[in-house]
Amino acid sequence: MREINKIIIHCSATKEGDTSVNAALIDQWHKSRGWKGIGYHFVILIDGTIELGRMVDQVGAHVKNMNQSSIGICYIGGVENKKDTKGKWIPKDTRTPEQIATMLELLRLLKKIFPKATIHGHNEFSSKACPSFDVQSEYGTL
């Protein structure tokens, strides 16, 4: 088993309420970038269902220079239904109550398995808004 020291949360950067996005579609997106497939280990759908991406014992592809020792979790959503005046999607915490409950349950389980792992948002390692909420204020003390 890999040594895991970080659990990193992402959003799919898809419009609020878009139920068409799932792990299979993200897998297609990532393959189109030349990757082996989906870079995340878990995907949380709008209804709170967890879909598996890569197996946890496999290195992910979700944060540059952090993949060897991390697990990637992605929730579907993360942007408003409209773009700003420059044509860019507006970041927004679009998590549903079901996604929030599932994320907390998954994080608690992963922390039991990997107690030394710290929890982070993608934006802590990249100049992106992803995951469109403050991970440390919600999960930093888990």
C-alpha positions in Angstrom: 0.0 0.0 0.0 1.2 3.5 -0.7 2.0 5.8 2.1 -0.7 8.5 2.2 0.0 11.8 3.9 -2.6 14.0 2.2 -6.3 13.8 1.2 -7.0 16.5 -1.3 -10.5 17.7 -2.2 -11.5 18.9 -5.7 -14.6 20.0 -7.6 -15.4 19.0 -11.1 -15.8 22.7 -12.1 -19.2 21.9 -13.6 -22.3 24.0 -13.3 -24.4 23.9 -10.2 -27.0 21.2 -10.4 -25.5 19.4 -13.5 -26.4 15.8 -13.0 -24.8 14.6 -16.2 -21.3 14.5 -14.8 -20.1 11.3 -13.1 -16.9 9.3 -12.7 -17.2 7.8 -16.2 -17.4 11.2 -17.9 -14.5 12.5 -15.9 -12.6 9.4 -16.9 -13.3 10.4 -20.6 -12.1 14.0 -19.9 -8.9 12.8 -18.3 -8.2 10.3 -21.1 -8.6 13.0 -23.6 -5.8 14.9 -21.9 -3.6 11.8 -22.4 -3.9 10.5 -18.9 -4.4 6.8 -18.0 -7.9 7.6 -16.9 -9.7 9.4 -14.1 -7.2 11.0 -11.8 -9.4 11.0 -8.7 -9.9 8.1 -6.3 -13.5 9.1 -5.4 -16.2 11.1 -7.0 -19.2 12.4 -5.0 -22.3 12.9 -7.1 -24.9 15.5 -6.5 -27.2 13.0 -4.7 -24.3 12.0 -2.4 -23.5 8.7 -4.1 -19.8 7.8 -4.1 -18.3 6.5 -7.4 -14.9 5.0 -7.5 -12.2 6.4 -9.7 -8.7 5.0 -9.4 -8.1 2.4 -6.8 -6.6 3.9 -3.6 -3.4 1.8 -4.0 -2.8 3.4 -7.4 -1.2 6.8 -7.8 -3.7 9.5 -8.8 -3.4 12.4 -11.2 -5.0 15.3 -9.5 -2.4 17.6 -8.0 1.0 18.2 -9.6 3.8 16.9 -7.4 1.4 15.6 -4.8 0.0 12.4 -6.4 2.4 9.8 -5.1 1.3 10.2 -1.5 -2.3 11.6 -1.7 -5.8 10.6 -2.3 -8.0 12.7 -4.5 -11.7 13.3 -3.8 -13.8 15.2 -6.3 -17.4 16.5 -5.8 -19.6 17.3 -8.8 -20.1 21.0 -9.1 -18.1 24.0 -8.0 -19.3 26.8 -10.3 -22.4 28.9 -10.8 -24.7 28.5 -13.8 -23.4 31.6 -15.4 -20.1 33.1 -16.5 -18.6 36.4 -15.4 -18.1 39.4 -17.8 -14.9 37.9 -19.1 -16.6 34.6 -20.0 -15.1 32.6 -17.1 -17.1 30.3 -14.8 -17.7 31.8 -11.4 -16.5 29.6 -8.5 -19.2 28.7 -6.0 -19.6 26.1 -3.3 -22.4 24.2 -4.9 -22.3 21.1 -2.6 -25.7 19.7 -1.8 -26.5 18.6 1.7 -26.1 15.0 0.5 -22.6 15.7 -0.9 -21.6 17.5 2.4 -22.8 14.5 4.5 -21.1 12.0 2.2 -17.8 14.0 2.1 -17.7 14.1 5.9 -18.4 10.4 6.2 -15.7 9.5 3.5 -13.1 11.8 5.1 -13.7 10.3 8.6 -13.3 6.8 7.1 -10.1 7.7 5.2 -8.7 9.3 8.4 -9.3 6.1 10.3 -7.4 4.2 7.5 -4.7 6.9 7.1 -4.6 8.7 10.5 -1.5 10.8 9.7 -3.0 12.2 6.5 -3.9 15.8 6.5 -6.9 17.2 4.6 -6.5 19.9 2.0 -8.2 21.8 -0.9 -6.7 21.7 -4.3 -6.4 25.5 -4.1 -3.7 25.1 -1.4 -1.3 23.7 -4.0 -2.4 25.5 -7.1 -3.7 29.0 -8.1 -7.2 27.6 -8.7 -10.4 28.2 -6.9 -11.0 24.5 -6.7 -12.8 23.2 -4.7 -14.7 26.5 -4.3 -14.9 26.3 -0.5 -12.5 26.7 2.4 -11.5 23.1 3.2 -9.4 24.0 6.3 -12.2 25.8 8.0 -14.5 22.8 7.5 -12.2 19.8 7.8 -8.8 21.0 9.0 -9.4 19.5 12.5 -10.6 16.1 11.5 
